[in-house]
């Protein structure tokens, strides 16, 4: 993976965090769980999801 492809993924990370933060309220009311989250918490959740999904995406791309 080239350097520019990694740099191109950075805006997607911040947008994913923003969308998670904005969509958390409807998710939270459906599941009746945690209180409202802020942007930093949304970033931590997004990092966790990306770390879990990245190896799966890499394996799927090799096939």
DONUSE-182136 format. One record per atom (N, C-alpha, C, CB): residue number from 1; residue in one letter; atom name; z, x, y. Coordinates in pm, 1 decimal, decimal comma. Glycine has a CB too. Example, Ala and Ser with C-alpha at 12.3 -4.5 7.8 and 13.67 -1.06 7.14 Angstrom:
1 / a / N / 780,0 / 1319,0 / -569,0 $
1 / a / CA / 780,0 / 1230,0 / -450,0 $
1 / a / C / 780,0 / 1320,0 / -330,0 $
1 / a / CB / 904,6 / 1130,8 / -447,3 $
2 / s / N / 708,0 / 1285,0 / -225,0 $
2 / s / CA / 714,0 / 1367,0 / -106,0 $
2 / s / C / 787,0 / 1290,0 / 3,0 $
2 / s / CB / 572,5 / 1408,4 / -59,8 $
//
This chain:
1 / x / N / 0,0 / 85,3 / -117,0 $
1 / x / CA / 0,0 / 0,0 / 0,0 $
1 / x / C / 0,0 / 89,7 / 123,0 $
1 / x / CB / 122,3 / -97,0 / -0,1 $
2 / x / N / -91,8 / 64,9 / 213,0 $
2 / x / CA / -104,9 / 147,8 / 331,1 $
2 / x / C / -3,0 / 114,9 / 438,5 $
2 / x / CB / -242,0 / 134,4 / 386,8 $
3 / x / N / 7,4 / 208,3 / 528,5 $
3 / x / CA / 102,4 / 194,6 / 638,7 $
3 / x / C / 69,9 / 72,4 / 724,5 $
3 / x / CB / 102,2 / 321,3 / 725,1 $
4 / x / N / -57,7 / 48,2 / 750,7 $
4 / x / CA / -95,1 / -62,6 / 837,1 $
4 / x / C / -70,8 / -197,9 / 771,1 $
4 / x / CB / -240,2 / -50,4 / 876,6 $
5 / x / N / -78,4 / -204,0 / 638,3 $
5 / x / CA / -47,5 / -329,3 / 569,5 $
5 / x / C / 101,0 / -361,7 / 579,7 $
5 / x / CB / -89,7 / -321,5 / 422,3 $
6 / x / N / 183,9 / -258,4 / 575,1 $
6 / x / CA / 327,8 / -279,1 / 591,4 $
6 / x / C / 357,3 / -326,5 / 734,1 $
6 / x / CB / 406,4 / -148,4 / 559,7 $
7 / x / N / 292,2 / -263,8 / 831,5 $
7 / x / CA / 312,6 / -303,8 / 970,7 $
7 / x / C / 263,2 / -446,3 / 995,7 $
7 / x / CB / 241,1 / -206,5 / 1064,6 $
8 / x / N / 160,5 / -487,3 / 924,3 $
8 / x / CA / 107,9 / -622,4 / 941,2 $
8 / x / C / 203,5 / -727,4 / 884,1 $
8 / x / CB / -28,9 / -634,4 / 874,2 $
9 / x / N / 289,7 / -689,6 / 791,7 $
9 / x / CA / 383,5 / -784,0 / 730,8 $
9 / x / C / 505,2 / -810,0 / 818,7 $
9 / x / CB / 428,6 / -732,5 / 596,0 $
10 / x / N / 530,9 / -725,1 / 915,3 $
10 / x / CA / 651,1 / -737,8 / 998,0 $
10 / x / C / 653,8 / -868,7 / 1077,3 $
10 / x / CB / 660,7 / -620,0 / 1093,5 $
11 / x / N / 546,4 / -908,5 / 1145,8 $
11 / x / CA / 552,1 / -1038,2 / 1216,3 $
11 / x / C / 575,9 / -1155,2 / 1120,7 $
11 / x / CB / 422,1 / -1061,6 / 1294,0 $
12 / x / N / 521,9 / -1146,2 / 999,9 $
12 / x / CA / 545,3 / -1251,2 / 901,1 $
12 / x / C / 691,5 / -1262,7 / 864,1 $
12 / x / CB / 463,4 / -1225,5 / 776,9 $
13 / x / N / 760,3 / -1149,9 / 858,7 $
13 / x / CA / 903,5 / -1152,6 / 828,5 $
13 / x / C / 980,8 / -1227,4 / 936,7 $
13 / x / CB / 958,0 / -1009,8 / 814,0 $
14 / x / N / 952,1 / -1196,2 / 1062,5 $
14 / x / CA / 1024,4 / -1261,8 / 1171,1 $
14 / x / C / 990,1 / -1410,2 / 1179,8 $
14 / x / CB / 993,5 / -1193,4 / 1303,7 $
15 / x / N / 864,6 / -1443,9 / 1153,2 $
15 / x / CA / 826,9 / -1585,4 / 1152,8 $
15 / x / C / 892,7 / -1659,5 / 1036,3 $
15 / x / CB / 674,0 / -1600,0 / 1144,9 $
16 / x / N / 900,2 / -1594,6 / 920,5 $
16 / x / CA / 967,1 / -1656,9 / 805,5 $
16 / x / C / 1113,7 / -1684,4 / 836,7 $
16 / x / CB / 955,6 / -1567,1 / 680,9 $
17 / x / N / 1178,1 / -1590,0 / 902,1 $
17 / x / CA / 1318,7 / -1609,4 / 940,2 $
17 / x / C / 1333,5 / -1723,4 / 1040,2 $
17 / x / CB / 1376,5 / -1480,1 / 999,5 $
18 / x / N / 1242,7 / -1730,2 / 1134,4 $
18 / x / CA / 1247,9 / -1837,1 / 1234,3 $
18 / x / C / 1227,7 / -1973,6 / 1168,0 $
18 / x / CB / 1141,0 / -1814,3 / 1343,6 $
19 / x / N / 1129,0 / -1984,0 / 1079,1 $
19 / x / CA / 1104,3 / -2111,0 / 1011,2 $
19 / x / C / 1222,6 / -2150,5 / 923,5 $
19 / x / CB / 977,1 / -2102,3 / 926,8 $
20 / x / N / 1284,5 / -2054,0 / 856,1 $
20 / x / CA / 1402,1 / -2084,1 / 775,3 $
20 / x / C / 1514,8 / -2137,9 / 862,4 $
20 / x / CB / 1448,6 / -1959,2 / 699,3 $
21 / x / N / 1536,7 / -2075,6 / 977,3 $
21 / x / CA / 1642,7 / -2120,2 / 1067,1 $
21 / x / C / 1614,3 / -2262,3 / 1116,5 $
21 / x / CB / 1656,7 / -2023,4 / 1186,5 $
22 / x / N / 1488,4 / -2290,0 / 1151,1 $
22 / x / CA / 1454,0 / -2422,2 / 1202,8 $
22 / x / C / 1459,9 / -2530,2 / 1095,6 $
22 / x / CB / 1316,2 / -2419,2 / 1264,1 $
23 / x / N / 1423,9 / -2495,1 / 973,1 $
23 / x / CA / 1421,2 / -2593,5 / 865,2 $
23 / x / C / 1552,8 / -2604,0 / 789,0 $
23 / x / CB / 1311,5 / -2559,7 / 769,5 $
24 / x / N / 1650,4 / -2523,4 / 825,5 $
24 / x / CA / 1776,5 / -2524,0 / 752,9 $
24 / x / C / 1852,0 / -2655,9 / 768,6 $
24 / x / CB / 1863,3 / -2409,5 / 799,7 $
25 / x / N / 1844,7 / -2717,4 / 884,7 $
25 / x / CA / 1920,2 / -2840,8 / 907,4 $
25 / x / C / 1876,8 / -2952,8 / 812,4 $
25 / x / CB / 1903,4 / -2886,5 / 1052,2 $
26 / x / N / 1747,1 / -2980,5 / 796,3 $
26 / x / CA / 1709,8 / -3083,1 / 697,4 $
26 / x / C / 1747,4 / -3045,2 / 554,2 $
26 / x / CB / 1560,9 / -3109,1 / 704,4 $
27 / x / N / 1736,5 / -2917,2 / 521,0 $
27 / x / CA / 1774,0 / -2872,0 / 386,2 $
27 / x / C / 1923,7 / -2890,5 / 366,1 $
27 / x / CB / 1734,2 / -2723,1 / 364,0 $
28 / x / N / 1999,1 / -2853,0 / 468,3 $
28 / x / CA / 2145,8 / -2860,1 / 459,9 $
28 / x / C / 2193,7 / -3003,9 / 442,8 $
28 / x / CB / 2209,5 / -2798,6 / 585,4 $
29 / x / N / 2132,6 / -3096,5 / 513,0 $
29 / x / CA / 2177,1 / -3235,7 / 501,6 $
29 / x / C / 2141,4 / -3294,6 / 364,9 $
29 / x / CB / 2114,7 / -3320,8 / 613,4 $
30 / x / N / 2030,9 / -3250,0 / 306,3 $
30 / x / CA / 1993,1 / -3298,6 / 173,7 $
30 / x / C / 2085,8 / -3243,7 / 65,8 $
30 / x / CB / 1848,6 / -3260,4 / 142,7 $
31 / x / N / 2124,2 / -3118,4 / 77,9 $
31 / x / CA / 2208,8 / -3054,6 / -23,8 $
31 / x / C / 2358,1 / -3070,0 / 4,1 $
31 / x / CB / 2175,0 / -2907,8 / -33,4 $
32 / x / N / 2392,3 / -3106,8 / 127,4 $
32 / x / CA / 2531,8 / -3120,8 / 169,2 $
32 / x / C / 2610,5 / -2992,7 / 141,1 $
32 / x / CB / 2597,3 / -3239,9 / 97,5 $
33 / x / N / 2559,3 / -2882,1 / 196,1 $
33 / x / CA / 2622,6 / -2751,4 / 176,3 $
33 / x / C / 2657,3 / -2686,5 / 309,2 $
33 / x / CB / 2531,2 / -2659,1 / 95,7 $
34 / x / N / 2635,8 / -2560,4 / 316,8 $
34 / x / CA / 2679,6 / -2473,9 / 425,4 $
34 / x / C / 2656,5 / -2530,2 / 565,7 $
34 / x / CB / 2610,6 / -2343,8 / 414,0 $
35 / x / N / 2734,4 / -2480,6 / 661,9 $
35 / x / CA / 2711,9 / -2522,4 / 801,0 $
35 / x / C / 2580,4 / -2463,7 / 854,2 $
35 / x / CB / 2830,8 / -2478,3 / 890,9 $
36 / x / N / 2551,5 / -2495,1 / 978,0 $
36 / x / CA / 2428,9 / -2447,3 / 1040,6 $
36 / x / C / 2426,8 / -2294,2 / 1041,8 $
36 / x / CB / 2415,9 / -2502,9 / 1184,3 $
37 / x / N / 2307,9 / -2234,9 / 1029,3 $
37 / x / CA / 2296,2 / -2088,9 / 1027,9 $
37 / x / C / 2228,6 / -2041,9 / 1155,9 $
37 / x / CB / 2216,9 / -2040,5 / 903,6 $
38 / x / N / 2255,8 / -1917,2 / 1191,3 $
38 / x / CA / 2191,3 / -1858,3 / 1309,0 $
38 / x / C / 2074,5 / -1770,6 / 1263,9 $
38 / x / CB / 2293,6 / -1775,3 / 1393,1 $
39 / x / N / 2008,0 / -1708,0 / 1360,3 $
39 / x / CA / 1887,6 / -1630,7 / 1330,0 $
39 / x / C / 1918,2 / -1508,8 / 1243,5 $
39 / x / CB / 1820,2 / -1586,7 / 1458,9 $
40 / x / N / 2030,4 / -1443,5 / 1267,4 $
40 / x / CA / 2066,1 / -1323,9 / 1189,8 $
40 / x / C / 2089,9 / -1361,0 / 1043,4 $
40 / x / CB / 2192,4 / -1255,6 / 1249,2 $
41 / x / N / 2157,3 / -1470,1 / 1017,4 $
41 / x / CA / 2179,0 / -1515,0 / 880,7 $
41 / x / C / 2047,0 / -1553,1 / 815,1 $
41 / x / CB / 2276,0 / -1633,4 / 877,8 $
42 / x / N / 1957,8 / -1615,1 / 890,4 $
42 / x / CA / 1825,6 / -1648,6 / 838,2 $
42 / x / C / 1747,8 / -1522,4 / 802,7 $
42 / x / CB / 1747,3 / -1732,1 / 940,1 $
43 / x / N / 1763,8 / -1417,0 / 881,6 $
43 / x / CA / 1697,6 / -1290,4 / 850,3 $
43 / x / C / 1753,1 / -1230,8 / 721,1 $
43 / x / CB / 1714,5 / -1190,8 / 966,2 $
44 / x / N / 1884,0 / -1237,6 / 701,2 $
44 / x / CA / 1943,3 / -1185,0 / 577,9 $
44 / x / C / 1895,6 / -1262,5 / 455,4 $
44 / x / CB / 2096,2 / -1189,8 / 586,3 $
45 / x / N / 1886,0 / -1393,7 / 466,5 $
45 / x / CA / 1835,8 / -1474,6 / 355,5 $
45 / x / C / 1690,4 / -1440,5 / 326,9 $
45 / x / CB / 1850,4 / -1624,6 / 386,5 $
46 / x / N / 1610,2 / -1422,6 / 433,0 $
46 / x / CA / 1469,4 / -1389,5 / 415,9 $
46 / x / C / 1452,3 / -1252,8 / 350,6 $
46 / x / CB / 1397,6 / -1392,9 / 550,4 $
47 / x / N / 1532,5 / -1154,6 / 391,0 $
47 / x / CA / 1527,1 / -1022,3 / 327,6 $
47 / x / C / 1557,3 / -1033,9 / 179,2 $
47 / x / CB / 1626,4 / -925,2 / 394,8 $
48 / x / N / 1658,2 / -1111,6 / 143,9 $
48 / x / CA / 1695,3 / -1129,0 / 3,8 $
48 / x / C / 1581,7 / -1192,3 / -75,5 $
48 / x / CB / 1821,5 / -1214,5 / -7,7 $
49 / x / N / 1519,6 / -1293,3 / -18,8 $
49 / x / CA / 1407,9 / -1358,8 / -88,2 $
49 / x / C / 1289,7 / -1263,9 / -101,0 $
49 / x / CB / 1365,1 / -1486,7 / -13,7 $
50 / x / N / 1257,7 / -1188,4 / 2,7 $
50 / x / CA / 1145,0 / -1095,4 / -3,4 $
50 / x / C / 1170,3 / -986,4 / -106,2 $
50 / x / CB / 1119,1 / -1033,2 / 134,0 $
51 / x / N / 1293,4 / -937,4 / -117,1 $
51 / x / CA / 1324,7 / -834,1 / -216,5 $
51 / x / C / 1310,0 / -890,0 / -357,6 $
51 / x / CB / 1467,8 / -779,5 / -195,2 $
52 / x / N / 1344,1 / -1015,3 / -377,0 $
52 / x / CA / 1331,5 / -1075,7 / -509,6 $
52 / x / C / 1186,1 / -1106,2 / -544,6 $
52 / x / CB / 1414,1 / -1203,4 / -517,1 $
53 / x / N / 1105,1 / -1144,4 / -446,9 $
53 / x / CA / 967,9 / -1187,8 / -473,4 $
53 / x / C / 869,6 / -1070,2 / -474,3 $
53 / x / CB / 924,7 / -1290,5 / -368,9 $
54 / x / N / 896,4 / -963,8 / -401,6 $
54 / x / CA / 802,7 / -852,1 / -390,9 $
54 / x / C / 765,0 / -791,7 / -526,5 $
54 / x / CB / 861,9 / -744,8 / -303,2 $
55 / x / N / 858,5 / -765,5 / -617,1 $
55 / x / CA / 817,6 / -712,1 / -748,0 $
55 / x / C / 731,3 / -810,6 / -827,1 $
55 / x / CB / 940,8 / -675,5 / -830,0 $
56 / x / N / 759,8 / -938,2 / -814,7 $
56 / x / CA / 678,9 / -1038,4 / -884,3 $
56 / x / C / 536,8 / -1041,5 / -828,8 $
56 / x / CB / 743,4 / -1177,4 / -872,3 $
57 / x / N / 523,8 / -1029,6 / -698,8 $
57 / x / CA / 391,1 / -1028,4 / -636,4 $
57 / x / C / 314,1 / -902,5 / -675,1 $
57 / x / CB / 403,3 / -1037,9 / -483,3 $
58 / x / N / 383,9 / -791,3 / -685,4 $
58 / x / CA / 317,6 / -664,8 / -723,6 $
58 / x / C / 266,1 / -671,7 / -867,0 $
58 / x / CB / 414,8 / -545,3 / -708,5 $
59 / x / N / 343,0 / -729,2 / -955,8 $
59 / x / CA / 300,6 / -741,2 / -1095,1 $
59 / x / C / 183,9 / -839,3 / -1105,2 $
59 / x / CB / 418,5 / -787,1 / -1184,9 $
60 / x / N / 192,0 / -947,8 / -1033,0 $
60 / x / CA / 83,7 / -1045,8 / -1036,2 $
60 / x / C / -46,7 / -991,0 / -980,5 $
60 / x / CB / 123,4 / -1168,6 / -959,2 $
61 / x / N / -39,3 / -899,8 / -884,2 $
61 / x / CA / -158,5 / -843,6 / -824,2 $
61 / x / C / -227,0 / -744,6 / -917,6 $
61 / x / CB / -123,9 / -776,3 / -693,3 $
62 / x / N / -151,2 / -676,7 / -1005,2 $
62 / x / CA / -209,0 / -578,4 / -1096,2 $
62 / x / C / -290,4 / -639,2 / -1206,9 $
62 / x / CB / -102,1 / -495,6 / -1155,2 $
63 / x / N / -263,7 / -765,5 / -1238,2 $
63 / x / CA / -336,0 / -830,3 / -1350,3 $
63 / x / C / -474,7 / -870,3 / -1312,3 $
63 / x / CB / -261,5 / -952,1 / -1398,9 $
//
